[in-house]
Amino acid sequence: MSDFAEATVTIVNKMGLHARPASQLAKLAAGFTSVITVHQGDKQADAASVLGLLMLESCQGKSVRVETQGPDAQAALDAVVELISQKFNEEV
């Protein structure tokens, strides 16, 4: 079993990675042993850090690369990709 996984996903919710989705992502990340890092351009953030995620300034249509490293890397990646793909459960 690999201890590293990565994927590129597009932020699809209308308001981008603002405070509420950043909080959701940080809460999700805290549930995994693996370290989850989100990259956008030359910026990167620990997915467990709401402030770090907000500093990425990810808006609708931006692609981010998600890297996971640790014993549950694939499960962590799958969960993050699903959350982003589901527009952070936002209706708008």
Buried (B, 14 or more C-beta within 10 A) or exposed (E): EEEEBEBEBEBBBEBBBBEBBBBBBBEBBEEBEBBBBBBBEEEBBBBBBBEBBBBBEBBEEBEBBBBBBBEBBBBBBBBBBEBBEEBBEBEE
